[in-house]
């Protein structure tokens, strides 16, 4: 690591949301900055750190959850005015804590994100965007997608004011005067926007749910430019970005906080084609909600101030802690300031313990009284997410609680596989499944001490849909547990794309009937992931494109009132949609006409797609077998190895990678076989033939795989051209 | 900042190592050599201090790495241990265990000390002083027994274990300077032997895979479900469970605390250093591959030992005592602050819970069912009983609430009775109610602690209250009272115990799950008819006022368990009994006959091989001869050779099945002996085993049965 940072803990507050932390600007270079932090209990506080002690400037009373904190000021002055948003209200405070603005936005939805630029105020709810100038509404926009973040900036050349909103449907929209002027498609759902200012250039960068950071080009090409931080494996979602010169360099560094608790510092050079270089990484085991860079703990030392979901505020400082180690004995000793701090904290904890003890007794007593008292435990706030991991076609489920988790009970009414996650140290135990009781999966995760966050990996089977429930029990007294439900959709292995290849052989499914747009939209929403929650009213027909994570097959959906068309190169996908829609329409007693056009050539196409996967897997298993055989020979010495043919030598060299690859996909082949079997059954189902009895024969063909034989088995009358 | 202990040396052996088969020996008396078994069934000896390379013989020095030598034994390796063994010699002897033999090899002199057949196999070995012996003994654990051999290869110790031995350790259990033997076996048990006598037995929840002796009469154990724990004599100090498996355990003072810590190597490549007393993790590091073994030795010739970790891929890392952490502990100021802050956070959160509760009660009247508000007086009632009416009799746990709240789900944590560690009952939404019953099938007669967590709320709640209960199921839970009186079973065990019948009643009530407590008023005897829920077999307990006691059951091991439990309860030091188990006796007779047949045929087969080998040699010479002289003849000879080869393979398969059968019968015999010995308590049990051994050696079936019946010939 080129950069060494040391963790210093400052304070704890309530649970925080994203963009809840800011640093007030300094008046003198190198001066310590004050920390502004707001939490879900509605408390906004500003504090400074003096000699390791917290000096509170001011603190508001608890109220509604604060969703965003922004700093701004009159143009030309310092940005030291604090704006907070909660429910649908915006309040402004001076740095001394004086309330100077209380503004009711009259928005129909609670505010989820806010941006303040001079006299312009931008507020976004889940689906609405509002622009206010001097607290006067000057425009709004209704978005079908879910809006996750908003920023605004003046374009360098034209000095026009442009607002950008990041939408969950893989889209970043630019608005001028509340009209969409630009829709920029990105590959993955954005989570956060940030303005990167470096040497008079202003650029917009964004983070995504799959852990990448991309650059937008607003001025020239007006579209997505390139990925600047990209990891090939799945990494956790980006939750916040900041830019700062952590290392004295020409360009600003990018500092990223992730949902899995990783804090990373990158050096980038945008002019170059070269990608970023990682300078530092730390993991704090709690998801990071917000981070700011500046000078906090000690004058003249740069640091990254971090707020985590559970409300911890800590810094990663460039100041070394080595001053606390005397050179001769190499022992740690406590400096007087920190000793005082520790004593103070200890006293606080003791006092709290006393109070909790009393309350505990009171609660115990209430359970023994015959009065009609109730036992009400406030709802735990649990942060959860279930994100598709495209690399291995699975879902990553994360659960985070503000206190340590005792255990998690997982229950599912559809068959799913739980995969092992390296990061997760909890002891998993499977209980016998009872399909007759709707329990296809019953498992407990017993967490090790101090686990606030649990990450699980789940593999679903397309066509099997239902609900996965997680009962989360934290360790806190009085013990309670909360259920979280996750829908597993019929086409769970699909994700949205912006376009598809038109040339593929497509199978078509068309339905007609007396259904409304809302109805068909909700069916599609229930069937496929990443469909916007609300239908877009602008167009008469909605067209959506999807791609399968496992096979890469495409799906196109076209629907409007009374009519829907689906096209996919995979017959199984069409079959799943048909089954689902028939079920849903029967439930609502809506009559529909279904017509299906099967394209026989799509079979060749799919088998061609699977072919390389089967081939490479067969090769891999053969190589692993060979490796075992080679080890039987006991070749370990270099001289004996050299006596082997080059093929075997290469094999031995690559052994580790091969074995890792092999063990990473234990059920890979089974999955492929499953897909082919489904395809076979579905293909013939559309032809009105039941082929259940011929499945064993299909499996024997697969075991001695050959593309031509397999194709012939699927289409006995098909004539090979070559 | 994080405590860092960096390895002081690392090196690559470039051999793949079998996990667990790692030891270290000073074969020349001064320089330690890391010794391990490779996956190619060779013994690898790493001698970084080798001066001369004149050692020849069995050991083959590698040409690429001058420090590595390999030794082939042409058999699969199953155990490896090195240590001082010969009297008046300070050079370590290497013991190599294979499925059929044990080789005591003097590496420095390149000679075999002895090469002995072990029909029972070699599964684990340990060297050390034991009991009265002046010289170290080597203990060999096999499929069902433990042998102790002295330096001449003579058997000086033997005991039956009952299942495959997984690990052996020698520990000074009573801190009196004399070692006791600790043996773990696949029946989840750790047994402690003082001389021939079993002085303690601990039953774990899964197969115990490893043992390691620790200072101060402690020992560490690891279980195949990922548990590691430490015992101090009979008391378990701590245990922890993780999702990986402990491969190797070793004690070493890594942190310079003056006393040793337990270093554990895990299957995922982690090593951790824990306090022996509390199990607290003091340091951890991670290697790329699974650990194969951990040993300590003065590997740098500096007069102080280092702890050496070896992975399955042949990576070696050495760590040494690192003092920089200081005596006062451990945590740096930042860590202290962090800990205090999290404590504060936790307390604040709890306080908030209570405050909200009070506020809710003050403003009562809001029916928020989904938040899981339940009457404060909600209680959980639990009943445990045997259920012999269902088609599959079981122990039933019945849980209900005392009002209209429902139980959403129940999680039962218990070890050893489920597939995993939990059993979950999650009824479908339509069948939710205020009570639930959970059937339990207990595979073994051991007392089990069960921890029940019940999620209580209303059908539409999204948050539930969790009620936690802990219960202990008595040892003999799987037996229920039986109506009526049947004829007594003809298998029984009879003994005399001097205890009042009232006390016996207490024992019964404590150890069985009966609907009402048994009471003894008066009368000449107490008789209880029971039925086993597993196989519906009968069990009759008969206690005469005179002290004569009979247990009627056809299950030998159940009788043994009952006697052991009763003896512990009454604190009986010594107990002799008469046993009559015709079925087991009959089985024993057949097994003994099978065994002697096998031994006969083994001899015959042996001569057959020698014969065939002669023929082969002859044919090969002839065939090659005719290659030069008469080419047409060659085919004929090779055809013949092929036939003989096939015969040899056939013969091998016969011998293999013979061997397996022999091993299985030996195991069954030993298991019966072991159970029979548990019908007795104290010295009687040890004596009985001795007598049995003599009877088996002399192949005297009558005597063996007599010993089992009466405890003596």
Interface residues (C-beta under 8 A of the other chain):
Chain A: X6 X7 X8 X9 X11 X12 X310 X311 X312 X321 X324 X329 X330 X331 X332 X334 X335 X338 X339 X341 X342 X345 X346 X348 X349 X352 X353 X355 X356 X359 X360 X362 X363 X366 X367 X368 X369 X370 X372 X373 X374 X375 X376 X377 X378 X379 X380 X402 X403 X404 X407 X409 X411 X425 X426 X427 X428 X429 X430 X431 X432 X437 X438 X439 X442 X443 X444 X446 X448 X450 X471 X473 X476 X477 X478 X479 X480 X481 X482 X483 X631 X632 X633 X634 X636 X637 X638 X639
Chain B: X1 X14 X15 X16 X38 X39 X40 X42 X62 X63 X64 X65 X226 X241 X242 X243 X323 X324 X326 X328 X332 X333 X334 X336 X337 X338 X340 X341 X342 X343 X344 X345 X346 X347 X348 X349 X350 X351 X352 X353 X354 X355 X356 X357 X358 X360 X361 X364 X368 X371 X372 X373 X374 X375 X376 X377 X378 X408 X409 X411 X413 X418 X419 X420 X421 X422 X423 X424 X426 X427 X428 X431 X453 X455 X461 X462 X463 X464 X465 X466 X467 X468
